[in-house]
Amino acid sequence: GMGWTDNFATHVSNEPVPTHPDFPQPDPNQQAWMYHLSIGMKSYAFIGGTTGGSVQFPSHVPWGSYQSVSKNGVKAVFNGTTMSGYYTLTESDGTVTNFTPGVSNARVSNITYPDGTRLDFTYSTFGSGRLESVFSNRGWAILFDAPTTACVVNLARTYVSATSNCPPGPRSAPYNYPNGPYYTYAKNLTSVTKGGATATYGYSPHDHLSCVRDPGETQCKISNTYGECPPIPWDPSYNDRVRHLKDPVISQQTASGEIYTYSPTTAQCRNTTPNEPDYFPWQGNSVTMTVNGTQTTAVSVNTGGMPTLITDPLGRSTGIVYEPPSSYLETETVDVNAAYEPEGSGMSYWRDDRGNIYQTVKKAKPGSGIADITTTAVYPPSCSDPKTCNKPSSVTDGKGNLTSYTYAPAHGGVLTETGPAVGGVQPVKRLAYAQHYAWLAASGGGYAQAAGPVWLVSEERTCRTSATV
């Protein structure tokens, strides 16, 4: 909500897709629901999950089928038919993430990567349910002695449990993470110490991040100044604490003196027309960024907040086109279809239904006499196993040279890479894999295997000048 996050932040949100006469719902008798599953810096959007209700009285039940709103090969399901079920997210490379039970406030429970690496997350059972630990079957753990210390433990040397405090010895980072003075239900990171050096973070009166200061420095590495979203007199529920959540950054200054000023519209705050739904919060928005008062860059964005036109201080414009959206999901359009540079050159992309780019064309500058460069890739037409089906079986470069690949079904690692023929012989690289276990210190002494193995490369063979077997 505040616009700043960290790579341990996880969130599942859901809301009815706002209706508008120009953008009808797929089912006119039932309002569609949008689900966002976010992990750190990644976020995926889905439609579905509701099995009843109407536009006037929309229901909210998470079970049912889910449809990704982007071409990305990502799938989500809600396991169970009660509110105590849990979400599972399968990404296009086969990474599987399970969330904690429940619909609201769901967080990551565990992540399993295609090679078998697994991360398990444990949360406290009281208060806000803060993150207590992250354990990896590769033999390490991160423990959080909130709100004071985080440490990294080598599990081959030191035995700890998911609820242990940081033991003496492992490298640790003390930090301060108090409740905000304005939004008292949220916490603000104010300092982190590593190796005796402390970085600090300052906040505005409305708890917006305003200063990042490196260790030993007196000036902010970067400082942010915020504008205030206007109040809405006709809507008493839109109070200060609600509207300030979307206050925009209007200027930034670096420690070396550069000043960047921004002039965003107030469209991101909230629509200010009575009874008008907030269905396109970024529509028609544009931002200008001015450096030291003279060099201005202008950016126009689409309804999803993605840049469509960037004009630099010399007046040169770069245009960006996105994949066509579903009629009522334009705010979720994020996949680049083409980018056009100021002198007419650019890049175009073609994607399959899973988002894999199977062709790119680099367009030459008009009048240059240079031919466009086309590269292609071949992917399986259907996908039964994301560990392998979203990886190219062959890639052809701009000169027509073809390289082909095969993959291990168990984990998706490359088995063979066969290059284009040179002197009538195709160079080949072959890889073999084996499962290995981390050995962990046991609570009573000695060692024990980790719960699950990890696939690692065990052999590599190359052949350049003769046939390969």
C-alpha positions as CSV (number, residue, x, y, z in Angstrom):
1,G,0.0,0.0,0.0
2,M,2.8,2.4,0.7
3,G,4.7,1.7,-2.5
4,W,7.9,0.4,-0.9
5,T,8.5,-3.3,-0.3
6,D,11.2,-5.9,0.3
7,N,12.0,-9.3,-1.2
8,F,10.4,-11.2,1.6
9,A,7.0,-9.5,1.2
10,T,4.2,-11.8,0.0
11,H,0.6,-10.9,-0.5
12,V,-2.6,-12.3,-1.9
13,S,-5.2,-9.7,-2.7
14,N,-8.6,-10.0,-4.4
15,E,-11.3,-7.5,-5.5
16,P,-14.2,-7.4,-7.9
17,V,-13.3,-6.1,-11.3
18,P,-15.1,-2.7,-11.6
19,T,-17.8,-2.6,-14.2
20,H,-18.2,-0.1,-16.9
21,P,-20.6,0.0,-19.8
22,D,-17.8,0.3,-22.4
23,F,-16.0,-2.8,-20.9
24,P,-18.5,-5.5,-20.2
25,Q,-17.9,-8.5,-17.9
26,P,-17.5,-11.9,-19.5
27,D,-20.7,-13.0,-17.7
28,P,-23.2,-10.1,-17.5
29,N,-25.0,-11.8,-14.6
30,Q,-21.9,-12.2,-12.5
31,Q,-19.1,-9.9,-11.5
32,A,-15.6,-11.1,-12.2
33,W,-13.0,-11.1,-9.4
34,M,-9.3,-10.2,-9.8
35,Y,-6.7,-12.1,-7.7
36,H,-3.1,-10.8,-7.4
37,L,-0.5,-13.2,-6.0
38,S,2.7,-11.3,-5.2
39,I,6.1,-12.6,-4.0
40,G,8.7,-9.9,-3.5
41,M,9.2,-8.2,-6.8
42,K,7.0,-10.5,-8.8
43,S,3.2,-10.2,-9.1
44,Y,0.7,-12.2,-11.1
45,A,-2.9,-11.4,-11.8
46,F,-5.8,-13.9,-12.4
47,I,-9.5,-13.8,-13.0
48,G,-11.8,-16.3,-11.4
49,G,-12.3,-18.0,-8.1
50,T,-15.9,-16.9,-7.6
51,T,-18.8,-19.3,-8.1
52,G,-21.8,-17.2,-7.2
53,G,-23.3,-13.8,-6.8
54,S,-24.2,-11.1,-9.2
55,V,-23.1,-7.6,-10.2
56,Q,-25.4,-6.1,-7.6
57,F,-24.4,-8.6,-4.9
58,P,-21.0,-10.1,-5.8
59,S,-19.9,-13.1,-3.8
60,H,-16.3,-13.7,-2.8
61,V,-15.3,-17.3,-2.7
62,P,-11.8,-18.3,-3.8
63,W,-12.4,-21.8,-5.2
64,G,-13.0,-22.4,-8.8
65,S,-11.0,-22.0,-12.0
66,Y,-8.3,-19.3,-12.4
67,Q,-7.3,-17.6,-15.7
68,S,-4.1,-15.6,-16.0
69,V,-4.7,-12.2,-17.5
70,S,-1.3,-12.2,-19.2
71,K,0.5,-14.5,-21.6
72,N,2.9,-15.8,-19.0
73,G,2.4,-19.6,-18.6
74,V,1.7,-19.1,-14.9
75,K,-1.1,-21.1,-13.2
76,A,-2.9,-20.6,-9.8
77,V,-5.3,-22.8,-8.0
78,F,-7.1,-22.6,-4.6
79,N,-6.9,-26.0,-2.9
80,G,-10.1,-26.8,-1.2
81,T,-13.7,-25.6,-1.1
82,T,-13.6,-23.8,2.2
83,M,-12.0,-20.6,3.3
84,S,-9.3,-22.6,5.1
85,G,-7.9,-23.8,1.8
86,Y,-4.7,-22.4,0.4
87,Y,-3.3,-21.0,-2.9
88,T,-0.7,-22.8,-5.1
89,L,1.2,-20.8,-7.7
90,T,3.1,-22.6,-10.5
91,E,5.4,-20.3,-12.5
92,S,6.4,-20.8,-16.1
93,D,9.7,-22.5,-15.2
94,G,8.1,-25.0,-12.9
95,T,8.7,-23.2,-9.6
96,V,5.9,-24.1,-7.2
97,T,4.9,-21.8,-4.3
98,N,2.4,-22.8,-1.7
99,F,0.8,-20.1,0.5
100,T,-0.4,-20.4,4.1
101,P,-4.0,-21.4,4.6
102,G,-6.8,-18.9,4.3
103,V,-8.0,-16.3,1.8
104,S,-6.9,-13.0,3.3
105,N,-3.4,-12.3,4.7
106,A,-2.0,-15.4,3.0
107,R,1.8,-15.6,2.9
108,V,4.3,-17.9,1.4
109,S,4.6,-21.2,3.1
110,N,7.2,-22.9,0.9
111,I,8.8,-22.6,-2.5
112,T,10.2,-25.5,-4.5
113,Y,12.4,-24.8,-7.5
114,P,12.8,-27.1,-10.5
115,D,16.2,-28.4,-9.3
116,G,14.7,-29.5,-6.0
117,T,15.9,-26.5,-3.9
118,R,13.2,-25.8,-1.3
119,L,12.6,-22.8,1.0
120,D,10.3,-23.2,4.0
121,F,8.9,-20.1,5.8
122,T,7.8,-20.0,9.4
123,Y,5.8,-17.2,11.0
124,S,5.1,-16.3,14.6
125,T,1.8,-17.4,16.1
126,F,1.1,-14.2,17.8
127,G,0.7,-10.5,16.9
128,S,1.0,-9.8,13.2
129,G,2.4,-13.2,12.4
130,R,5.9,-11.8,11.6
131,L,8.4,-13.9,9.6
132,E,10.6,-15.9,12.0
133,S,12.8,-18.0,9.7
134,V,13.6,-19.2,6.2
135,F,15.1,-22.7,5.8
136,S,16.8,-24.0,2.7
137,N,17.4,-27.7,2.0
138,R,20.8,-26.5,0.6
139,G,22.0,-26.2,4.2
140,W,21.4,-22.6,5.3
141,A,18.8,-20.7,7.3
142,I,17.9,-17.1,7.9
143,L,16.6,-16.4,11.4
144,F,14.8,-13.2,12.5
145,D,15.0,-12.0,16.1
146,A,12.4,-9.4,15.5
147,P,12.6,-6.5,15.8
148,T,16.3,-6.4,16.4
149,T,18.5,-8.9,14.5
150,A,18.6,-11.2,11.4
151,C,21.3,-13.8,11.0
152,V,22.4,-16.4,8.4
153,V,23.2,-19.9,9.8
154,N,25.3,-22.6,8.2
155,L,23.3,-25.6,9.1
156,A,26.2,-28.0,8.6
157,R,28.0,-26.3,11.5
158,T,25.1,-25.2,13.8
159,Y,21.8,-26.8,14.7
160,V,18.9,-24.5,14.9
161,S,15.1,-25.0,14.6
162,A,12.5,-22.9,12.8
163,T,11.8,-21.0,16.0
164,S,15.3,-20.6,17.3
165,N,16.9,-17.2,18.1
166,C,20.1,-16.2,16.4
167,P,23.0,-18.2,18.0
168,P,26.4,-16.7,18.7
169,G,28.9,-17.0,15.9
170,P,26.9,-16.7,12.6
171,R,27.0,-13.4,10.7
172,S,24.2,-11.2,11.8
173,A,22.7,-7.8,10.9
174,P,21.0,-5.8,13.7
175,Y,18.1,-3.7,12.5
176,N,15.3,-1.4,13.8
177,Y,11.8,-2.0,12.6
178,P,9.3,0.0,14.8
179,N,5.7,0.8,14.2
180,G,5.2,3.9,12.1
181,P,4.0,7.1,14.0
182,Y,1.3,7.8,11.4
183,Y,0.2,4.3,10.2
184,T,0.6,2.7,13.6
185,Y,-0.4,-0.7,12.2
186,A,2.5,-0.8,9.8
187,K,6.3,-1.0,10.5
188,N,9.0,1.2,9.1
189,L,12.6,0.0,8.7
190,T,14.7,2.7,10.2
191,S,18.3,1.3,10.4
192,V,20.4,-1.8,9.4
193,T,23.9,-2.5,10.7
194,K,26.4,-4.7,8.8
195,G,30.0,-5.1,9.9
196,G,29.6,-2.2,12.3
197,A,28.4,0.1,9.6
198,T,24.8,1.4,9.8
199,A,22.5,2.5,7.0
200,T,19.5,4.6,8.1
201,Y,16.1,5.3,6.6
202,G,13.9,8.4,7.3
203,Y,10.2,9.0,6.8
204,S,7.9,11.8,6.1
205,P,5.1,12.8,8.5
206,H,2.8,10.4,6.6
207,D,5.3,7.5,7.0
208,H,6.5,7.8,3.4
209,L,10.2,6.8,2.8
210,S,12.0,10.1,2.5
211,C,15.7,9.5,3.1
212,V,18.1,6.7,2.4
213,R,21.5,7.4,4.1
214,D,24.5,5.2,3.6
215,P,26.8,4.3,6.6
216,G,29.0,7.2,7.7
217,E,27.3,9.7,5.5
218,T,25.5,12.8,6.7
219,Q,23.5,13.5,3.5
220,C,20.8,11.3,2.1
221,K,21.9,9.0,-0.7
222,I,18.5,9.8,-2.1
223,S,15.7,11.8,-0.6
224,N,12.0,11.8,-1.7
225,T,9.4,14.6,-1.4
226,Y,5.8,13.7,-1.7
227,G,2.7,15.5,-2.8
228,E,-0.6,15.0,-1.1
229,C,-3.7,13.4,-2.6
230,P,-6.6,15.8,-2.3
231,P,-9.5,15.1,0.0
232,I,-12.9,14.2,-1.4
233,P,-15.5,16.2,0.5
234,W,-18.4,14.1,-0.7
235,D,-16.9,10.8,0.6
236,P,-16.3,10.8,4.4
237,S,-14.8,7.3,4.2
238,Y,-11.9,8.7,2.1
239,N,-10.1,10.1,5.1
240,D,-6.6,11.3,5.4
241,R,-5.2,7.9,6.4
242,V,-6.7,6.4,3.2
243,R,-5.8,9.1,0.7
244,H,-2.2,9.5,1.9
245,L,-1.5,5.9,1.1
246,K,-1.3,7.0,-2.6
247,D,0.6,10.3,-2.2
248,P,2.9,10.6,-5.3
249,V,6.6,11.3,-5.2
250,I,7.1,14.8,-6.7
251,S,10.8,15.2,-6.3
252,Q,14.0,13.3,-5.5
253,Q,17.5,14.6,-4.7
254,T,20.8,12.7,-4.7
255,A,23.7,13.2,-2.4
256,S,25.7,14.7,-5.3
257,G,23.2,17.4,-5.8
258,E,21.1,16.2,-8.8
259,I,17.4,17.2,-8.3
260,Y,14.6,15.3,-10.1
261,T,11.2,16.9,-10.0
262,Y,8.1,15.0,-11.1
263,S,4.6,16.3,-12.1
264,P,2.3,13.4,-11.9
265,T,-1.5,14.0,-12.2
266,T,-3.7,13.2,-9.3
267,A,-5.3,10.3,-11.3
268,Q,-3.5,7.8,-9.0
269,C,-5.1,9.2,-5.9
270,R,-8.7,8.3,-6.7
271,N,-11.4,9.5,-9.0
272,T,-13.0,12.6,-7.7
273,T,-16.4,12.4,-9.5
274,P,-19.2,11.1,-7.3
275,N,-20.4,7.5,-8.0
276,E,-17.7,7.0,-10.6
277,P,-15.9,3.6,-10.1
278,D,-12.1,3.6,-9.8
279,Y,-11.8,1.4,-12.9
280,F,-8.9,3.2,-14.7
281,P,-6.9,4.9,-12.0
282,W,-4.0,5.7,-14.4
283,Q,-5.9,6.6,-17.5
284,G,-4.5,9.6,-19.4
285,N,-1.7,10.1,-16.8
286,S,1.6,11.6,-17.7
287,V,4.7,12.5,-15.7
288,T,7.5,15.0,-16.4
289,M,10.9,14.5,-14.8
290,T,13.1,17.6,-14.6
291,V,16.8,17.4,-13.7
292,N,18.2,20.5,-12.1
293,G,15.4,22.6,-13.4
294,T,16.3,22.5,-17.1
295,Q,16.5,18.9,-18.5
296,T,13.0,17.6,-18.8
297,T,11.9,14.1,-19.7
298,A,8.2,13.4,-20.3
299,V,6.6,10.0,-19.8
300,S,3.0,9.0,-20.8
301,V,1.6,5.9,-19.4
302,N,-1.3,3.6,-20.2
303,T,-4.2,2.6,-17.9
304,G,-1.9,0.0,-16.2
305,G,0.7,2.6,-15.3
306,M,3.1,1.3,-18.0
307,P,5.1,3.8,-20.1
308,T,3.9,4.3,-23.7
309,L,5.9,7.3,-24.8
310,I,9.2,8.7,-23.4
311,T,10.5,12.0,-24.6
312,D,14.1,12.9,-23.5
313,P,15.4,16.4,-22.9
314,L,16.5,16.7,-26.5
315,G,13.0,16.0,-27.7
316,R,13.7,12.5,-28.9
317,S,10.8,10.1,-28.4
318,T,10.7,6.4,-27.7
319,G,7.4,4.6,-28.1
320,I,6.4,1.4,-26.5
321,V,3.4,-0.8,-27.6
322,Y,2.0,-3.6,-25.4
323,E,0.2,-6.9,-26.1
324,P,-3.5,-6.3,-26.7
325,P,-5.5,-6.7,-23.4
326,S,-8.7,-8.4,-22.7
327,S,-11.5,-5.9,-23.1
328,Y,-12.1,-5.4,-19.4
329,L,-8.5,-5.9,-18.2
330,E,-6.6,-3.1,-19.8
331,T,-4.9,-2.2,-16.5
332,E,-3.1,-5.5,-16.5
333,T,-1.3,-4.9,-19.9
334,V,2.4,-5.3,-19.2
335,D,4.0,-7.4,-22.0
336,V,5.9,-5.3,-24.5
337,N,4.9,-5.9,-28.2
338,A,7.2,-3.4,-29.8
339,A,9.5,-0.5,-29.0
340,Y,10.3,2.3,-31.5
341,E,13.4,4.4,-31.1
342,P,13.7,8.1,-32.0
343,E,15.4,7.5,-35.4
344,G,12.9,4.9,-36.5
345,S,14.8,1.8,-35.5
346,G,13.3,-0.6,-32.9
347,M,12.4,-4.0,-31.7
348,S,9.2,-6.1,-32.2
349,Y,8.3,-9.3,-30.3
350,W,6.0,-12.2,-31.0
351,R,4.7,-14.4,-28.1
352,D,2.9,-17.7,-27.9
353,D,-0.1,-18.2,-25.6
354,R,2.3,-18.9,-22.7
355,G,4.3,-15.7,-23.2
356,N,7.4,-17.3,-24.7
357,I,9.0,-15.0,-27.3
358,Y,9.3,-17.1,-30.5
359,Q,10.4,-14.3,-32.8
360,T,12.1,-10.9,-32.5
361,V,12.8,-8.4,-35.3
362,K,15.3,-5.7,-34.8
363,K,14.3,-3.0,-37.2
364,A,17.1,-1.1,-38.8
365,K,17.2,2.7,-39.0
366,P,15.2,3.8,-42.1
367,G,17.6,4.8,-45.0
368,S,20.6,3.1,-43.4
369,G,20.6,0.3,-46.1
370,I,20.9,-2.3,-43.3
371,A,18.5,-5.2,-43.3
372,D,16.3,-6.0,-40.3
373,I,17.6,-8.8,-38.1
374,T,15.2,-11.6,-37.2
375,T,15.8,-14.3,-34.6
376,T,13.4,-17.1,-33.9
377,A,12.9,-19.8,-31.3
378,V,10.8,-23.0,-31.3
379,Y,8.8,-24.1,-28.2
380,P,6.6,-27.1,-27.6
381,P,3.0,-26.4,-28.8
382,S,1.4,-27.7,-25.6
383,C,2.6,-27.7,-22.0
384,S,2.2,-30.6,-19.7
385,D,5.3,-29.9,-17.7
386,P,6.5,-26.3,-17.2
387,K,10.0,-27.5,-16.2
388,T,10.7,-28.0,-19.9
389,C,7.9,-26.8,-22.1
390,N,8.7,-23.1,-21.7
391,K,12.3,-23.6,-22.8
392,P,13.3,-23.4,-26.5
393,S,14.0,-26.6,-28.4
394,S,15.9,-24.6,-30.9
395,V,17.1,-21.0,-31.5
396,T,18.0,-19.5,-34.9
397,D,20.1,-16.3,-34.9
398,G,20.0,-13.4,-37.3
399,K,22.4,-15.2,-39.7
400,G,20.4,-18.4,-39.8
401,N,22.6,-20.4,-37.5
402,L,20.5,-22.9,-35.5
403,T,21.3,-24.2,-32.0
404,S,19.0,-27.0,-30.6
405,Y,18.5,-28.1,-27.0
406,T,17.1,-31.0,-25.0
407,Y,16.2,-30.9,-21.4
408,A,15.9,-33.3,-18.4
409,P,12.2,-33.9,-17.6
410,A,13.0,-34.2,-13.8
411,H,14.3,-30.7,-13.3
412,G,14.5,-28.9,-16.6
413,G,18.3,-28.7,-16.8
414,V,19.9,-28.7,-20.3
415,L,20.9,-32.2,-21.4
416,T,22.3,-31.4,-24.8
417,E,23.2,-28.2,-26.7
418,T,23.9,-28.8,-30.4
419,G,25.4,-25.9,-32.3
420,P,25.3,-25.1,-36.0
421,A,27.6,-27.2,-38.3
422,V,31.2,-26.1,-38.7
423,G,33.1,-28.0,-41.4
424,G,30.3,-30.5,-41.6
425,V,30.4,-31.3,-37.8
426,Q,28.0,-29.9,-35.2
427,P,29.6,-29.1,-31.9
428,V,27.8,-30.7,-29.0
429,K,27.7,-30.2,-25.2
430,R,26.2,-32.9,-23.1
431,L,25.4,-32.5,-19.4
432,A,24.6,-35.1,-16.8
433,Y,23.1,-34.5,-13.3
434,A,22.9,-36.3,-10.0
435,Q,20.9,-35.7,-6.8
436,H,22.8,-34.6,-3.7
437,Y,21.8,-34.0,-0.1
438,A,23.1,-31.3,2.2
439,W,24.3,-32.8,5.5
440,L,23.1,-30.9,8.5
441,A,24.1,-30.8,12.1
442,A,21.7,-32.9,14.2
443,S,20.2,-31.7,17.5
444,G,21.9,-34.6,19.4
445,G,25.2,-34.4,17.6
446,G,26.4,-35.9,14.4
447,Y,24.9,-35.2,11.0
448,A,21.7,-36.0,9.1
449,Q,20.6,-35.6,5.5
450,A,18.4,-32.7,4.5
451,A,14.8,-33.7,3.9
452,G,15.1,-33.4,0.1
453,P,17.9,-33.6,-2.5
454,V,19.0,-31.0,-5.1
455,W,19.9,-31.8,-8.7
456,L,23.5,-30.7,-9.5
457,V,25.7,-31.0,-12.6
458,S,27.8,-34.2,-12.3
459,E,29.4,-34.3,-15.8
460,E,30.0,-32.2,-18.8
461,R,31.2,-33.5,-22.2
462,T,32.0,-31.4,-25.3
463,C,32.8,-32.4,-28.8
464,R,33.9,-30.0,-31.5
465,T,35.6,-31.8,-34.4
466,S,34.1,-35.3,-34.6
467,A,30.8,-37.1,-34.2
468,T,29.4,-37.4,-30.7
469,V,27.9,-40.3,-28.8
